[in-house]
């Protein structure tokens, strides 16, 4: 006899027979009425009654989980300028999960080609991208997207929306001028101020 209960004695599923026990018993998460059981901790109790009267048993607990993991993601910038000047040379992407997960993540270029990938075997909760591809080569300017998939221990998967990042290695073009090179800020209304103007592309 195999009984699945909620750990407090409330039985949700029963298997049994009077012949040699099967090698495997597959439990599909349904109760004896054919309805899915609720999420939570359960226990399986396995007992055998031999013809000679021996009555051994064993028990094991398990968790029913049908909910996707809850993931929060943050990144410190949408723009990266990996030129080695110490300003925005890298992007830090961090995440938190409400449960234990494994994950994979990829960065792709505008054509959809994967240019960098990483996973939970390489880092736990922080990805640092320095604008390089899988071989460590510096990528060109453009818009890149990132996406990650998180899988919990029950196999539920959450895939993040795509995030966009821009590699920009070109300095802005700026013009600057003032409307006069001499002024007299003495309050007489004549050339009391100077106006500076700039434009940027």
C-alpha positions in Angstrom: 0.0 0.0 0.0 1.2 3.5 -0.9 -0.5 6.5 0.7 0.1 10.1 0.0 -1.0 12.5 2.7 -0.5 16.1 3.8 1.8 15.1 6.7 -1.0 15.5 9.2 -2.8 12.3 8.3 -5.2 13.6 5.6 -4.9 11.2 2.7 -5.0 12.5 -0.8 -4.0 9.5 -2.9 -3.9 5.8 -2.3 -2.3 3.0 -4.3 -2.4 -0.7 -3.4 -2.6 -4.3 -4.5 -2.3 -7.9 -3.4 0.4 -9.2 -5.7 4.1 -8.6 -6.1 4.6 -4.8 -5.8 5.5 -2.9 -8.9 9.0 -1.6 -9.4 7.7 2.0 -9.9 4.6 3.8 -8.8 4.0 7.1 -10.7 2.2 9.9 -8.8 0.8 12.6 -11.1 -0.3 15.1 -8.4 -3.9 14.1 -8.6 -6.0 13.0 -5.6 -8.2 9.9 -5.6 -11.0 12.0 -7.1 -8.8 13.0 -10.1 -8.4 16.6 -9.0 -5.0 18.3 -8.7 -3.8 18.6 -5.1 -2.8 21.9 -3.6 0.8 23.2 -3.4 2.6 22.3 -0.2 4.5 19.6 1.7 3.3 16.0 1.5 4.4 12.6 2.6 4.4 9.3 0.9 4.0 6.2 3.1 4.9 2.8 1.7 4.0 -0.4 3.5 4.2 -4.1 2.7 2.4 -7.0 4.3 4.1 -10.3 3.6 2.4 -13.7 3.8 4.6 -14.5 6.7 3.3 -11.5 8.6 6.2 -9.2 8.2 5.0 -5.6 7.7 7.9 -3.2 6.8 7.4 0.4 5.8 9.1 3.5 4.7 8.2 7.2 4.4 9.5 10.2 2.4 8.4 13.8 2.2 8.2 15.9 -1.0 7.0 19.3 -2.1 4.3 20.1 -4.6 5.1 23.3 -6.4 3.3 24.6 -9.5 4.2 28.3 -9.2 7.0 30.0 -11.2 9.8 31.4 -9.2 9.5 35.2 -8.4 12.5 37.0 -9.8 13.5 40.6 -9.5 16.2 42.0 -11.7 18.1 45.3 -11.5 20.9 46.8 -13.7 22.9 49.8 -13.0 22.8 51.3 -16.5 21.3 50.9 -20.0 24.4 52.3 -21.6 28.0 51.0 -21.7 31.2 52.6 -23.1 33.8 49.8 -22.7 36.8 52.0 -23.8 38.9 51.6 -20.6 38.5 55.2 -19.4 36.9 54.0 -16.1 33.5 55.5 -16.9 30.6 53.1 -17.7 33.1 50.4 -18.9 30.8 47.6 -17.7 27.2 46.9 -16.8 26.2 45.0 -13.6 23.0 42.9 -13.8 21.8 41.6 -10.4 18.8 39.4 -9.5 17.0 37.9 -6.5 14.8 34.9 -6.4 12.2 33.8 -3.8 13.5 30.2 -4.0 16.5 28.1 -5.1 16.8 28.3 -8.9 19.2 27.4 -11.7 19.3 29.9 -14.6 20.8 30.7 -18.0 21.2 34.1 -19.5 22.2 35.5 -22.9 23.1 38.8 -24.6 22.2 39.0 -28.3 22.9 41.6 -31.0 20.3 43.3 -33.2 20.1 40.3 -35.5 19.3 37.9 -32.7 22.7 36.3 -32.6 24.0 35.3 -29.2 27.1 37.2 -28.4 27.5 36.2 -24.7 26.0 33.7 -22.4 26.3 32.7 -18.8 24.6 30.5 -16.2 24.2 29.7 -12.6 27.2 27.4 -12.7 29.4 30.5 -13.4 27.9 33.1 -11.1 25.2 33.2 -8.4 23.4 36.5 -8.5 25.5 39.1 -10.4 26.4 39.3 -14.0 29.1 41.8 -15.1 29.2 42.5 -18.8 32.1 44.4 -20.3 30.8 44.6 -23.9 32.6 41.5 -25.1 31.5 38.4 -27.0 31.9 34.7 -26.1 35.6 34.9 -27.1 36.3 38.0 -25.1 36.5 40.3 -28.2 35.1 43.8 -27.9 31.8 44.2 -29.6 30.8 47.1 -31.8 28.4 49.9 -31.2 24.7 49.1 -31.2 21.7 47.9 -29.3 22.0 44.5 -27.5 19.3 42.6 -25.7 19.5 40.3 -22.7 17.1 37.6 -21.5 17.3 35.0 -18.8 15.4 31.9 -17.8 15.1 30.7 -14.2 14.1 27.1 -13.3 13.1 26.1 -9.8 13.6 22.7 -8.2 10.1 21.5 -9.4 10.8 22.5 -13.0 8.7 25.7 -13.1 10.3 28.2 -15.4 10.2 32.0 -15.5 11.7 33.9 -18.4 12.5 37.6 -18.1 11.3 40.2 -20.5 14.1 41.3 -22.8 16.2 44.1 -21.5 18.0 46.5 -24.0 21.5 47.8 -23.6 23.5 50.2 -25.8 27.2 50.1 -26.5 28.3 53.6 -27.4 32.0 54.3 -28.0 31.7 57.6 -29.8 32.2 60.8 -28.0 29.5 63.4 -28.3 30.0 66.3 -30.7 29.5 69.5 -28.8 29.8 73.2 -29.8 30.1 76.0 -27.2 30.2 79.7 -27.6 29.4 82.9 -25.7 27.6 86.0 -27.0 30.4 88.4 -25.9 34.0 88.2 -24.8 33.8 91.3 -22.6 31.1 92.3 -20.2 30.6 94.8 -17.3 28.5 93.4 -14.5 28.0 96.7 -12.7 24.2 97.0 -12.9 24.1 99.8 -15.4 22.2 97.8 -17.9 24.9 97.7 -20.4 26.6 94.4 -21.0 25.8 93.3 -17.5 25.6 89.6 -18.4 27.2 87.1 -20.8 25.3 84.2 -22.2 26.9 80.8 -23.0 25.3 78.4 -25.4 26.1 74.8 -26.3 24.7 72.2 -28.7 25.2 68.5 -28.7 24.3 65.7 -31.1 
